């Protein structure tokens, strides 16, 4: 029964594990190719035996011969590993989050299992069971973002180029705080998506329809944030592109041009608003039971 | 009802499928700089065709000139990711930046992009967005770019 409850989440986790593994294989192939290319260029420079026809050639070869090993930093490892993970488009990942959130809960409501549960447990407990089953799927993306950091560290270590983390170069877009906020925003954004699913499932108990409707709602809300809030309000009135921070689908690449606080606060604000909608839509126990009973 | 279901499924499929547009253009201008214009639909990547680099041995870099979206014009904070490929599809490096940035594709430790060969680049919006974005910039393929800096 437990397996059935979480089968879509397990599928999501398995899918993420597979694409991350493929990413490692592709990264290794890329690293081998780059090392080979780098070595060929070094051999070419060595074969010239200091006889250069142009000053540019001398400069190029002196640079090459100075760094004979193909070295990549932790930040670069993360950047390239990100590039090599297939099917990692946020639009696709959001669809998987929606499927995982809707799968068991929609069946639970459609088959009126809630009525049996209400005979044994109070409504508050049943309600939070529904919410928590959906919220579990929001943990997958941030969990794999942490796994990604570990994988990149291991790859960096394994590729010998940087056996220490000394090549960690703190930049405005790459430091420990940035990475932590990136993961935290991803968690909040995923919770927003699952909240939208919970609200949609209140009215639509059919799994496929509720999944598609939830997905379209997420895209619709994103369009509203980008077109109305960003484009028509902030950009047209204040003449700034600050509205970029109003984004719920850009987890993993949050807009940091205005610092880390605005996107974090905006995400938290939208999460609170969607949570209020969730609480409100499940407030009326009788109506929910009637809606579930009407399915049969 | 079935029609509505299939319409929804088709719409979702259209949103999910990632297509790649290819623009023509092969000869490096005499300046050694290739000006680029990329109109990028939501979630898509634009790939440009190959340019053959000679033996100038200049490290390649990219200068981000302007950016806008369907609703935000200009958009100086919009970030784009430019990826440099060598040969058929061998990724050499990538840079992420916003208007005004000027970045080398190579890292401090490896200058692999200076060698002669066939190169092409692809452009995508770094932040995930549901609107179309436009990016213009200069790709310094065969010319030194003293203003460029290393990323990471």
Interface residues (C-beta under 8 A of the other chain):
Chain A: X30 X33 X34 X37 X38 X41 X54 X56 X57 X59 X60 X63 X64 X67 X70 X71 X72 X73 X75 X76 X79 X80 X83 X89 X90 X91 X92 X95 X161 X169 X171 X173 X174 X208 X209 X212 X213 X215 X216 X219 X222 X223 X226 X227 X230 X231 X232 X235 X241 X242 X243 X244 X247 X249 X250 X251 X253 X254 X255 X257 X258
Chain B: X5 X8 X9 X11 X12 X15 X16 X18 X42 X43 X56 X57 X58 X69 X70 X71 X72 X73 X74 X75 X76 X77 X78 X79 X83 X86 X90 X91 X92 X94 X96 X98 X107 X109 X110 X111 X112 X114 X115 X126 X127 X128 X129 X130 X131 X151 X152
